[in-house]
Amino acid sequence: MTPRQRIVDPRGGRSSGTNNSSRYSRRGPNVIIMSAAGKPIFVRYGRSSGEFSGEPNEDEWATACGIIQGLRASVLSFGIDGLERGASSLGDIQSIKAGRRLIVFKHTEALSLVSISERSDGNHNEAWLRLLLEYAYSQVIFTLTSQVQSIFKGSPSYDLRSMMGPNVNDSIRNLLDRFDPAIDTYGGGDIHDDERKNCDGTGCGSFLTAGVECIHPIPHEIREDSSKLLINTCGSNSNVLFAMLVVGTRLVTIVQPANPCSQLYTSDLHLILTFVGRQTGLLTNELWFPLCLPRFDSSGFLYAYTSCLDPMDTGLSIILISPDNNMEQFESFRHTAKNVRKKLGLPSIKTKVLRVFDTSSNLSTASSISAESGDSDWKKSHLDDAAWKMNDEDQDESYIEDRHVVKGIAGRISSRRRPTFELEKLSQVPLQNFVEEFSDEDEGYSPQAPLLTALKVALSAKQQEEMMASYLKLASAVHFVFRCDIYVNSGQSAGGGAPSTGAMLTQCFGPPLSFPFTDASSQSHVWDVYQRLSLRLRLGSSSVETISDALDQDYQYKGNSCGISSECPMQRLLESPPNVHSVTYFLEDNEWLFVGLNGKFFELYAILPATIPPKTGTAFCARLVRSLMGDERILFLSNPITWGSSF
């Protein structure tokens, strides 16, 4: 068990920088990523003359980062009798509380991450800030893989910013913004509004419940037909690992490998959906990019193709992920996207390809997927032939028929370091090499598919408001967020009987926060209370000491040997179902009653007026749960299928 050190400033609630405090409250906590040597890598907000600027300069924080690492070294240097110097009786520093400011730390082998939160009421949620840092670290791995650790081992003073670039910084900020309910929660709007297409209706609910949000309501038959469409269209391509249809950061359907060990964790899905859903150029361009899924395999890259199928109305996009990085795979994915668009009854559109350049001197042999066809060496970009050999130890006999597992997923992932993101349109490359044009009268186009009609209805503001109002009325609630755990259908069992089940696909549902929670402070408070209820359901208490003990006991957990599971204990804690209480509540100032309720395959967190007694409020929430579970087939992806599923 690793002890944790927390430092508390006894000087009460006063702290300097009142103006800066209000800016923190409005904009969410600041996040700093630095190397173990104290070199700043990423800063969410910068400083200029005491004010927060929109374009932070990491160099401005160099002194502060050095002080932070010096403080960490001082804490670690406190040895105890009988141990060699350098051994620590206190453990690594975890947090500092000074007045209304809370500073939370996360340390890995080569990186340190810091979250700085300042709130007028001084009521911080350390667990929430720790989860924020874990996702920020996951986003770094998503970009660079876990080999970033080996980079700093060889050169502690290496400037990682040269590998990241501005687009990677933007992707980290986009992820952090989803933790800020005032930034991320939408309120009405038309489906043609780009912001509405890229929103996450539950705000922080996706992270609180460790679930992904689906587009809802969609009839079960239509959603299942869209899954079958992906299987039938991608069936000829044996190198597709994951296929998804999404709208912004919300899921329509997903198809995964049949082996539960090869299915995606929710946190990896969050990274994919956030990165793709917040790409402003996706509506008019195709995107081909490398990505690392930290919980799936943090040591290497997969390659993703995305294209917006319906940019004019619904924003429906397709995501195809493969271990292959070659022109044949890229063209195969483009052909697949064209066929899906055709079967949905959508006309073809002219698009350009966004390419990924390598500007790092360490990757001089790598090149872009979209390099000119005259370059005979481009096919070797980011690949090592040895990495493609079959890894027999990666086989699972119970899934030997799964065409994706047979080739050894982990062994097929390239282990080279990732290039820097620099996305540019191919204005200098002949477009006929990459853009195919089709007429609206091309043979094979059908009348518009029911899926598009269902999406238009589901995305309408009126439909959402009426649906959410009906659920809120059932429980006399002001707001709620619901989690539903659904098994993935892994296909027929070995005996030809009922379909076997794989891992869970956790999903969430709930309305956006609205009146009377209209400002950033009140909305943040709601999510803080929700998470405290979540921790009570899991640990029996939401105190810092209880959470620390739980994380300490989990410290040696190895989990997926290929991923970073051992470095993300808060993610795993929230992914796990509650096992302590079935109901908990919190009565606040005789104004609001917060209720947390859990059972087999579900969790519910809700706000009710305090005039409702807790026992009655719990009964109301149970009634809401029964209604939501009854509507599971239209609210959620109720039958997630795999490549091994049979129809």
C-alpha positions as CSV (number, residue, x, y, z in Angstrom):
1,M,0.0,0.0,0.0
2,T,1.4,3.3,-1.0
3,P,0.7,6.2,1.5
4,R,-0.5,9.4,0.1
5,Q,0.6,12.9,1.2
6,R,-1.8,15.8,1.3
7,I,-0.9,19.3,2.4
8,V,-3.5,21.6,3.9
9,D,-2.9,25.4,4.4
10,P,-4.4,26.3,7.8
11,R,-5.0,29.9,6.8
12,G,-8.7,29.5,6.3
13,G,-10.6,30.5,3.1
14,R,-8.8,33.6,2.0
15,S,-6.4,33.5,-1.0
16,S,-5.0,36.1,-3.3
17,G,-6.1,36.7,-6.8
18,T,-9.9,37.3,-6.6
19,N,-10.2,38.1,-10.3
20,N,-8.3,35.0,-11.2
21,S,-10.6,33.0,-8.9
22,S,-13.7,34.1,-10.7
23,R,-12.1,33.2,-14.0
24,Y,-11.2,29.7,-12.8
25,S,-14.8,29.3,-11.6
26,R,-16.2,30.2,-15.0
27,R,-13.7,28.2,-17.1
28,G,-13.1,25.1,-15.0
29,P,-9.9,23.9,-13.4
30,N,-6.5,24.6,-15.0
31,V,-4.5,21.6,-16.1
32,I,-0.7,21.5,-16.5
33,I,1.3,18.6,-17.9
34,M,5.0,18.6,-17.3
35,S,8.0,16.2,-17.5
36,A,9.6,14.7,-14.4
37,A,12.4,17.3,-14.9
38,G,9.9,20.2,-14.5
39,K,9.6,21.1,-18.2
40,P,6.1,22.3,-19.1
41,I,4.5,20.4,-21.9
42,F,0.8,21.5,-21.9
43,V,-1.0,24.3,-20.1
44,R,-4.8,24.7,-20.4
45,Y,-4.9,28.4,-19.5
46,G,-2.0,30.8,-19.6
47,R,-1.2,33.9,-17.7
48,S,-0.4,37.4,-19.0
49,S,0.0,40.3,-16.5
50,G,-2.0,38.4,-13.9
51,E,-4.9,37.7,-16.3
52,F,-5.9,34.4,-18.0
53,S,-5.2,34.5,-21.7
54,G,-6.8,32.5,-24.4
55,E,-3.5,31.4,-25.9
56,P,-1.4,30.0,-23.1
57,N,2.4,30.0,-23.4
58,E,3.8,27.0,-21.6
59,D,7.1,28.8,-21.1
60,E,5.3,31.2,-18.7
61,W,4.8,28.3,-16.4
62,A,8.4,27.0,-16.5
63,T,9.2,28.5,-13.0
64,A,6.0,27.2,-11.5
65,C,6.6,23.7,-12.9
66,G,10.2,23.7,-11.5
67,I,8.8,24.6,-8.0
68,I,6.2,21.9,-8.2
69,Q,8.8,19.2,-9.0
70,G,11.1,20.6,-6.3
71,L,8.2,20.3,-3.8
72,R,7.6,16.8,-4.9
73,A,11.3,15.9,-4.5
74,S,11.3,17.4,-1.0
75,V,8.3,15.3,0.0
76,L,9.9,12.1,-1.4
77,S,13.2,12.9,0.3
78,F,11.8,12.5,3.8
79,G,13.2,9.1,4.7
80,I,12.6,7.0,7.8
81,D,15.0,5.2,10.1
82,G,16.2,1.9,8.8
83,L,15.7,2.8,5.1
84,E,18.2,4.2,2.7
85,R,18.1,7.8,1.9
86,G,15.5,8.6,-0.8
87,A,13.0,6.1,0.6
88,S,9.8,7.9,1.6
89,S,7.6,7.5,4.7
90,L,5.1,9.9,3.2
91,G,4.7,8.7,-0.3
92,D,4.2,10.9,-3.4
93,I,2.4,14.2,-3.0
94,Q,-1.2,13.9,-4.0
95,S,-2.9,17.2,-3.3
96,I,-2.5,20.6,-1.7
97,K,-5.4,22.6,-0.2
98,A,-4.8,26.3,0.4
99,G,-7.9,28.3,1.2
100,R,-10.3,28.1,-1.7
101,R,-7.7,26.5,-4.0
102,L,-7.1,22.8,-4.4
103,I,-4.2,21.4,-6.3
104,V,-4.3,17.8,-7.3
105,F,-1.4,15.8,-8.7
106,K,-1.0,12.7,-10.8
107,H,2.5,11.2,-11.3
108,T,3.6,8.7,-13.9
109,E,7.0,7.4,-14.6
110,A,8.0,10.3,-16.9
111,L,5.1,12.8,-16.6
112,S,3.5,14.8,-13.8
113,L,0.0,16.3,-14.3
114,V,-1.5,19.0,-12.1
115,S,-5.1,20.2,-11.8
116,I,-5.7,23.6,-10.1
117,S,-9.2,24.4,-9.0
118,E,-10.4,27.5,-7.2
119,R,-14.0,27.8,-6.1
120,S,-15.7,30.5,-4.1
121,D,-17.3,28.0,-1.7
122,G,-14.1,26.0,-1.2
123,N,-16.0,22.8,-1.8
124,H,-13.8,20.9,-4.1
125,N,-14.2,17.3,-5.3
126,E,-10.7,15.8,-5.4
127,A,-11.9,12.6,-7.0
128,W,-13.4,14.5,-9.9
129,L,-10.1,16.4,-10.4
130,R,-8.2,13.1,-10.3
131,L,-10.5,11.6,-13.0
132,L,-9.9,14.7,-15.1
133,L,-6.1,14.2,-14.9
134,E,-6.5,10.5,-15.8
135,Y,-8.3,11.5,-18.9
136,A,-5.8,14.2,-19.8
137,Y,-3.0,11.6,-19.4
138,S,-5.0,9.1,-21.6
139,Q,-5.3,11.8,-24.3
140,V,-1.5,12.2,-24.3
141,I,-1.2,8.4,-24.8
142,F,-3.9,8.6,-27.4
143,T,-1.5,10.9,-29.3
144,L,2.0,9.5,-28.5
145,T,1.5,6.0,-27.1
146,S,3.1,5.0,-23.8
147,Q,6.6,5.2,-25.5
148,V,6.6,8.7,-24.3
149,Q,7.9,7.2,-21.0
150,S,11.0,5.8,-22.8
151,I,11.6,9.1,-24.5
152,F,12.1,10.8,-21.2
153,K,14.2,7.9,-19.8
154,G,16.7,8.5,-22.6
155,S,16.5,12.3,-22.5
156,P,14.8,13.8,-19.4
157,S,15.0,17.3,-20.8
158,Y,13.4,16.4,-24.2
159,D,10.8,19.0,-25.3
160,L,7.7,16.9,-26.0
161,R,5.9,19.9,-27.5
162,S,7.8,19.3,-30.8
163,M,6.0,16.0,-31.1
164,M,2.6,17.3,-30.1
165,G,1.8,20.4,-32.1
166,P,-1.2,22.8,-31.9
167,N,-3.8,20.3,-33.1
168,V,-2.9,17.8,-30.3
169,N,-3.1,20.6,-27.7
170,D,-6.6,21.4,-29.1
171,S,-7.7,17.8,-28.8
172,I,-6.6,17.8,-25.1
173,R,-8.6,21.0,-24.5
174,N,-11.6,19.6,-26.3
175,L,-11.6,16.6,-23.9
176,L,-11.1,18.9,-20.8
177,D,-14.0,21.1,-22.0
178,R,-16.3,18.1,-21.9
179,F,-15.7,18.0,-18.1
180,D,-17.0,21.6,-17.8
181,P,-20.8,21.4,-17.7
182,A,-21.3,25.0,-18.5
183,I,-19.2,24.7,-21.6
184,D,-20.5,21.3,-22.8
185,T,-24.2,21.2,-21.9
186,Y,-26.4,22.4,-24.8
187,G,-29.7,24.1,-24.6
188,G,-32.0,23.7,-27.6
189,G,-31.1,24.8,-31.0
190,D,-31.7,23.5,-34.5
191,I,-30.2,20.3,-35.9
192,H,-28.5,22.4,-38.6
193,D,-26.5,24.1,-35.9
194,D,-22.9,22.8,-35.9
195,E,-22.6,23.1,-32.2
196,R,-25.7,21.1,-31.7
197,K,-24.3,18.3,-33.8
198,N,-21.1,18.1,-31.8
199,C,-22.6,18.3,-28.4
200,D,-22.9,15.7,-25.6
201,G,-26.4,16.0,-24.2
202,T,-25.5,14.8,-20.7
203,G,-22.5,17.0,-20.2
204,C,-20.4,15.5,-17.5
205,G,-22.7,12.5,-17.2
206,S,-20.7,10.5,-19.7
207,F,-17.7,10.6,-17.4
208,L,-19.6,10.3,-14.1
209,T,-21.3,7.1,-15.3
210,A,-18.4,5.9,-17.4
211,G,-20.9,5.5,-20.2
212,V,-21.3,6.7,-23.8
213,E,-24.4,8.5,-24.9
214,C,-26.3,7.2,-27.8
215,I,-28.6,9.1,-30.2
216,H,-32.1,8.6,-28.9
217,P,-34.9,7.8,-29.4
218,I,-34.3,5.4,-32.4
219,P,-36.4,2.3,-33.0
220,H,-34.6,-0.9,-32.1
221,E,-35.1,-2.4,-35.6
222,I,-33.6,0.7,-37.3
223,R,-30.6,0.7,-35.1
224,E,-30.0,-3.0,-35.5
225,D,-30.3,-2.6,-39.3
226,S,-27.5,0.0,-39.2
227,S,-25.3,-2.5,-37.4
228,K,-26.0,-5.1,-40.0
229,L,-25.3,-2.6,-42.7
230,L,-21.8,-2.1,-41.2
231,I,-21.2,-5.8,-41.0
232,N,-22.4,-6.5,-44.6
233,T,-20.5,-3.6,-46.0
234,C,-17.2,-4.2,-44.2
235,G,-17.5,-8.0,-44.5
236,S,-15.0,-8.2,-47.3
237,N,-12.4,-6.3,-45.4
238,S,-10.8,-8.7,-42.9
239,N,-8.7,-5.9,-41.3
240,V,-11.5,-3.8,-39.8
241,L,-11.3,-3.9,-36.0
242,F,-14.0,-1.4,-35.1
243,A,-16.7,0.2,-37.1
244,M,-19.0,3.0,-35.8
245,L,-21.7,5.4,-36.9
246,V,-21.7,8.5,-34.8
247,V,-23.3,12.0,-34.7
248,G,-20.9,14.4,-33.0
249,T,-19.8,12.8,-29.7
250,R,-22.8,10.5,-29.6
251,L,-23.0,6.9,-30.8
252,V,-25.5,5.4,-33.2
253,T,-24.0,1.9,-33.4
254,I,-20.7,0.1,-33.1
255,V,-19.4,-3.3,-34.3
256,Q,-16.5,-4.8,-32.4
257,P,-14.4,-8.1,-32.4
258,A,-16.1,-11.0,-30.7
259,N,-13.4,-11.6,-28.2
260,P,-14.3,-9.7,-25.0
261,C,-10.6,-8.9,-24.4
262,S,-10.5,-7.1,-27.7
263,Q,-13.5,-4.9,-27.1
264,L,-13.2,-1.2,-26.3
265,Y,-13.3,0.3,-22.8
266,T,-15.6,3.2,-22.3
267,S,-12.7,5.5,-21.7
268,D,-11.2,4.6,-25.1
269,L,-14.5,5.3,-26.7
270,H,-14.7,8.7,-25.0
271,L,-11.3,9.6,-26.6
272,I,-12.3,8.5,-30.1
273,L,-15.7,10.2,-30.0
274,T,-14.3,13.4,-28.5
275,F,-11.5,13.6,-31.1
276,V,-13.7,12.9,-34.1
277,G,-16.8,14.7,-32.9
278,R,-14.9,18.0,-32.3
279,Q,-13.1,18.0,-35.7
280,T,-14.5,21.1,-37.4
281,G,-13.1,20.1,-40.8
282,L,-14.8,16.7,-40.8
283,L,-18.0,17.9,-42.5
284,T,-16.2,18.6,-45.8
285,N,-13.1,16.4,-45.5
286,E,-12.1,12.8,-45.0
287,L,-9.6,12.1,-42.2
288,W,-7.0,9.4,-41.9
289,F,-5.0,9.4,-38.7
290,P,-3.0,7.2,-36.3
291,L,-4.4,6.8,-32.8
292,C,-3.4,4.8,-29.7
293,L,-6.2,3.4,-27.5
294,P,-4.7,3.6,-24.0
295,R,-6.7,0.9,-22.3
296,F,-6.8,-1.4,-25.4
297,D,-3.0,-1.3,-26.1
298,S,-1.0,1.7,-25.0
299,S,2.2,0.6,-26.8
300,G,1.3,1.0,-30.4
301,F,-1.0,2.6,-33.0
302,L,-4.1,1.8,-34.9
303,Y,-5.3,3.8,-37.9
304,A,-8.7,5.4,-38.2
305,Y,-10.7,6.6,-41.2
306,T,-13.6,9.1,-40.7
307,S,-15.9,10.6,-43.2
308,C,-19.1,12.6,-42.7
309,L,-21.9,10.8,-44.6
310,D,-24.6,13.4,-44.2
311,P,-23.1,16.9,-43.6
312,M,-26.2,18.8,-44.6
313,D,-28.8,17.4,-42.2
314,T,-27.8,15.0,-39.4
315,G,-24.0,15.1,-39.3
316,L,-23.9,11.3,-39.4
317,S,-20.3,10.1,-39.7
318,I,-18.6,6.8,-40.1
319,I,-15.5,5.7,-38.2
320,L,-13.4,2.7,-39.3
321,I,-10.4,1.5,-37.4
322,S,-7.7,-0.9,-38.6
323,P,-4.2,-2.0,-37.7
324,D,-3.2,-1.4,-41.3
325,N,-1.5,1.8,-42.5
326,N,-1.2,1.4,-46.3
327,M,-2.8,2.8,-49.4
328,E,-4.8,-0.3,-50.0
329,Q,-6.5,-0.1,-46.6
330,F,-7.2,3.6,-47.0
331,E,-8.8,3.1,-50.4
332,S,-10.8,0.1,-49.0
333,F,-12.2,2.3,-46.2
334,R,-13.1,5.0,-48.7
335,H,-14.9,2.5,-50.8
336,T,-16.7,1.2,-47.7
337,A,-17.8,4.7,-46.8
338,K,-19.1,5.2,-50.3
339,N,-21.1,2.0,-50.2
340,V,-22.6,2.9,-46.8
341,R,-23.6,6.3,-48.1
342,K,-25.1,4.7,-51.1
343,K,-27.2,2.2,-49.1
344,L,-28.4,5.0,-46.9
345,G,-29.7,6.8,-50.0
346,L,-27.3,9.7,-49.8
347,P,-25.7,11.3,-52.8
348,S,-22.0,11.4,-53.1
349,I,-20.1,14.5,-52.1
350,K,-16.8,16.0,-53.1
351,T,-14.3,15.7,-50.2
352,K,-10.6,16.2,-49.7
353,V,-8.3,14.1,-47.5
354,L,-6.7,15.5,-44.4
355,R,-3.3,14.1,-44.0
356,V,-0.9,13.6,-41.1
357,F,2.6,15.0,-41.6
358,D,5.7,14.0,-39.6
359,T,7.7,17.0,-38.5
360,S,9.7,15.2,-35.9
361,S,13.4,14.6,-36.7
362,N,13.1,11.3,-34.8
363,L,10.7,10.1,-37.5
364,S,12.5,11.0,-40.6
365,T,11.6,7.8,-42.4
366,A,7.9,8.2,-41.8
367,S,5.6,9.9,-44.3
368,S,2.0,10.7,-44.9
369,I,-0.7,8.2,-46.0
370,S,-1.6,10.7,-48.6
371,A,1.9,11.2,-50.1
372,E,2.2,11.4,-53.9
373,S,1.9,8.0,-55.6
374,G,5.3,8.5,-57.2
375,D,7.0,8.0,-53.9
376,S,7.8,4.3,-53.8
377,D,8.7,4.3,-50.1
378,W,5.5,5.8,-48.7
379,K,3.8,2.5,-47.9
380,K,6.3,1.9,-45.1
381,S,5.1,4.9,-43.1
382,H,4.9,4.2,-39.4
383,L,5.2,0.4,-40.0
384,D,7.7,-2.1,-39.1
385,D,7.4,-5.4,-41.0
386,A,8.3,-7.4,-37.9
387,A,5.3,-5.9,-36.1
388,W,3.0,-7.6,-38.5
389,K,4.1,-11.2,-37.8
390,M,1.6,-13.5,-36.2
391,N,1.7,-13.5,-32.4
392,D,0.7,-17.0,-31.5
393,E,0.6,-16.2,-27.8
394,D,-2.1,-13.6,-28.5
395,Q,-4.5,-16.3,-29.7
396,D,-7.6,-17.3,-27.7
397,E,-8.7,-20.8,-28.6
398,S,-12.3,-20.0,-27.6
399,Y,-12.4,-17.4,-30.3
400,I,-10.2,-19.0,-32.9
401,E,-12.9,-18.5,-35.6
402,D,-13.0,-14.8,-35.1
403,R,-11.3,-13.4,-38.1
404,H,-9.9,-10.4,-36.2
405,V,-8.4,-12.3,-33.3
406,V,-6.8,-15.0,-35.5
407,K,-4.4,-12.4,-36.9
408,G,-3.3,-11.4,-33.4
409,I,-4.6,-7.9,-32.7
410,A,-1.9,-6.9,-30.3
411,G,0.9,-8.2,-32.5
412,R,-0.5,-6.3,-35.5
413,I,-0.2,-2.9,-33.9
414,S,2.8,-0.8,-35.0
415,S,5.1,0.0,-32.1
416,R,6.8,3.0,-33.6
417,R,6.3,6.5,-32.1
418,R,3.5,8.6,-33.5
419,P,4.0,11.6,-35.8
420,T,3.0,15.1,-35.0
421,F,-0.5,16.1,-36.1
422,E,-0.4,18.7,-38.8
423,L,-3.6,18.5,-40.8
424,E,-3.6,20.2,-44.1
425,K,-5.8,19.9,-47.2
426,L,-4.1,18.3,-50.2
427,S,-4.2,21.4,-52.3
428,Q,-0.8,20.6,-53.8
429,V,-1.6,17.0,-54.6
430,P,-3.7,16.1,-57.7
431,L,-7.2,15.6,-56.4
432,Q,-8.1,12.9,-58.9
433,N,-5.8,10.6,-56.9
434,F,-7.9,11.0,-53.8
435,V,-11.3,12.4,-54.7
436,E,-13.9,10.3,-56.5
437,E,-17.0,12.0,-57.9
438,F,-20.4,10.4,-58.3
439,S,-23.6,11.7,-59.8
440,D,-26.8,11.7,-57.8
441,E,-28.2,9.4,-60.5
442,D,-25.5,6.8,-60.0
443,E,-26.9,3.3,-60.1
444,G,-27.3,1.8,-56.7
445,Y,-28.6,4.9,-54.9
446,S,-31.8,4.1,-53.1
447,P,-34.5,6.2,-51.4
448,Q,-33.3,7.7,-48.2
449,A,-33.0,5.0,-45.5
450,P,-35.2,5.0,-42.4
451,L,-32.1,5.6,-40.3
452,L,-31.7,9.2,-41.6
453,T,-35.4,9.9,-41.0
454,A,-35.1,8.6,-37.5
455,L,-32.0,10.7,-36.8
456,K,-33.7,13.9,-38.0
457,V,-36.6,13.2,-35.6
458,A,-34.3,12.3,-32.7
459,L,-32.1,15.4,-33.2
460,S,-35.0,17.9,-33.2
461,A,-35.2,20.1,-30.1
462,K,-38.9,19.7,-29.7
463,Q,-38.6,15.9,-29.7
464,Q,-35.9,16.0,-27.0
465,E,-37.7,18.5,-24.8
466,E,-40.9,16.5,-24.8
467,M,-39.2,13.2,-24.2
468,M,-37.1,14.5,-21.3
469,A,-40.1,16.3,-19.8
470,S,-42.1,13.1,-19.7
471,Y,-39.3,11.3,-17.8
472,L,-38.7,14.1,-15.4
473,K,-42.4,14.2,-14.6
474,L,-42.4,10.5,-13.7
475,A,-40.1,11.1,-10.7
476,S,-41.1,14.8,-10.0
477,A,-37.4,15.4,-10.7
478,V,-35.5,18.5,-11.8
479,H,-32.7,16.5,-13.4
480,F,-31.3,13.0,-13.6
481,V,-28.6,11.0,-15.3
482,F,-29.0,7.2,-15.9
483,R,-26.5,4.5,-16.6
484,C,-27.4,1.2,-18.3
485,D,-24.9,-1.7,-18.6
486,I,-25.6,-3.8,-21.7
487,Y,-23.7,-7.0,-22.6
488,V,-22.2,-7.1,-26.1
489,N,-23.6,-9.9,-28.2
490,S,-20.5,-12.0,-29.2
491,G,-22.3,-14.3,-31.5
492,Q,-23.4,-17.9,-31.3
493,S,-22.0,-20.1,-28.5
494,A,-19.8,-23.1,-29.2
495,G,-22.8,-25.4,-29.0
496,G,-24.9,-23.4,-31.5
497,G,-27.2,-22.3,-28.7
498,A,-28.1,-18.8,-27.5
499,P,-25.7,-16.0,-28.3
500,S,-22.8,-15.7,-25.9
501,T,-22.1,-12.4,-24.1
502,G,-18.9,-10.4,-24.1
503,A,-17.9,-7.3,-22.3
504,M,-20.2,-4.6,-21.2
505,L,-21.1,-1.5,-23.3
506,T,-22.0,1.0,-20.7
507,Q,-24.3,3.8,-21.9
508,C,-25.8,6.8,-20.3
509,F,-28.9,8.9,-20.7
510,G,-30.3,12.2,-19.2
511,P,-31.4,15.7,-20.0
512,P,-29.0,18.7,-20.0
513,L,-28.9,20.8,-16.9
514,S,-31.3,23.7,-17.1
515,F,-33.2,26.0,-14.8
516,P,-32.5,26.6,-11.9
517,F,-29.0,25.3,-12.5
518,T,-28.0,27.9,-15.1
519,D,-24.6,29.1,-14.1
520,A,-21.2,27.3,-14.1
521,S,-20.9,27.2,-10.3
522,S,-24.3,25.6,-9.7
523,Q,-23.9,23.1,-12.5
524,S,-20.4,22.1,-11.2
525,H,-21.9,21.6,-7.8
526,V,-24.6,19.2,-9.2
527,W,-22.0,17.0,-10.8
528,D,-19.9,17.1,-7.6
529,V,-22.8,15.9,-5.5
530,Y,-23.6,13.2,-8.1
531,Q,-20.1,11.9,-7.9
532,R,-20.1,11.8,-4.1
533,L,-23.3,9.7,-4.4
534,S,-21.5,7.5,-6.9
535,L,-18.6,7.0,-4.5
536,R,-20.9,6.3,-1.6
537,L,-22.6,3.5,-3.7
538,R,-19.2,2.0,-4.4
539,L,-17.2,2.6,-1.3
540,G,-19.7,3.4,1.4
541,S,-18.3,6.9,1.8
542,S,-17.1,9.8,-0.4
543,S,-14.4,11.1,2.0
544,V,-11.0,11.8,0.7
545,E,-9.5,9.2,3.1
546,T,-11.9,6.4,1.9
547,I,-11.2,7.2,-1.8
548,S,-7.4,7.2,-1.1
549,D,-7.6,3.9,0.7
550,A,-9.5,2.4,-2.2
551,L,-7.0,3.7,-4.8
552,D,-4.1,2.5,-2.6
553,Q,-5.5,-1.0,-2.4
554,D,-6.0,-0.9,-6.2
555,Y,-2.5,0.4,-6.8
556,Q,-0.9,-2.9,-7.7
557,Y,-3.7,-3.8,-10.1
558,K,-2.2,-4.7,-13.5
559,G,-5.4,-5.2,-15.5
560,N,-4.8,-5.2,-19.2
561,S,-1.0,-5.8,-19.6
562,C,-1.1,-3.9,-22.9
563,G,-2.9,-0.8,-21.6
564,I,-2.6,1.8,-18.9
565,S,-5.3,0.3,-16.6
566,S,-3.0,0.3,-13.6
567,E,-2.4,4.1,-14.0
568,C,-6.1,5.0,-14.2
569,P,-7.7,3.8,-10.9
570,M,-10.5,6.4,-10.9
571,Q,-11.6,5.4,-14.4
572,R,-11.8,1.7,-13.3
573,L,-13.6,2.6,-10.1
574,L,-16.3,4.4,-11.9
575,E,-16.5,1.7,-14.6
576,S,-17.1,-1.0,-12.0
577,P,-20.8,-1.4,-10.9
578,P,-21.7,-0.3,-7.3
579,N,-21.5,-3.1,-4.7
580,V,-22.0,-1.4,-1.3
581,H,-25.4,0.3,-1.2
582,S,-28.5,0.1,-3.3
583,V,-29.7,3.6,-2.4
584,T,-28.2,6.8,-0.9
585,Y,-29.3,10.4,-0.7
586,F,-28.2,13.8,0.3
587,L,-30.5,16.6,1.6
588,E,-29.1,20.0,0.9
589,D,-30.2,23.1,2.7
590,N,-33.8,22.0,2.8
591,E,-33.9,22.9,-0.9
592,W,-32.8,19.9,-2.9
593,L,-32.9,16.1,-2.4
594,F,-30.1,14.3,-4.3
595,V,-30.8,10.6,-4.7
596,G,-28.5,7.8,-5.9
597,L,-30.0,4.5,-6.8
598,N,-28.4,1.3,-8.2
599,G,-29.4,-2.2,-9.1
600,K,-28.4,-4.9,-11.5
601,F,-27.2,-3.3,-14.7
602,F,-28.3,0.3,-13.8
603,E,-27.5,3.4,-11.8
604,L,-29.6,6.6,-11.4
605,Y,-28.7,10.0,-10.0
606,A,-31.5,12.5,-9.6
607,I,-32.4,15.9,-8.1
608,L,-35.8,16.3,-6.5
609,P,-37.3,19.2,-4.5
610,A,-36.6,18.8,-0.7
611,T,-40.3,19.0,0.0
612,I,-40.4,15.3,-1.1
613,P,-39.4,12.9,1.7
614,P,-36.4,10.7,1.0
615,K,-38.4,7.5,1.1
616,T,-41.0,8.9,-1.3
617,G,-38.3,10.4,-3.5
618,T,-36.6,7.0,-3.7
619,A,-39.9,5.4,-4.8
620,F,-40.3,8.1,-7.5
621,C,-36.8,7.3,-8.8
622,A,-37.5,3.6,-8.8
623,R,-40.6,4.3,-11.0
624,L,-38.4,6.3,-13.4
625,V,-35.9,3.4,-13.6
626,R,-38.7,1.0,-14.5
627,S,-39.8,3.3,-17.3
628,L,-36.2,3.8,-18.6
629,M,-35.5,0.1,-18.6
630,G,-38.8,-0.5,-20.4
631,D,-37.7,1.9,-23.1
632,E,-34.2,0.5,-23.3
633,R,-34.7,-0.7,-26.9
634,I,-35.2,2.9,-28.2
635,L,-33.0,4.8,-25.8
636,F,-29.9,2.7,-26.0
637,L,-27.9,0.4,-28.3
638,S,-29.7,-2.6,-26.7
639,N,-28.1,-5.3,-28.8
640,P,-24.4,-4.4,-29.5
641,I,-23.1,-6.9,-32.0
642,T,-19.7,-8.2,-33.1
643,W,-18.2,-9.4,-36.3
644,G,-19.1,-12.9,-35.1
645,S,-22.8,-12.2,-34.6
646,S,-25.3,-14.1,-36.7
647,F,-28.7,-12.9,-37.8
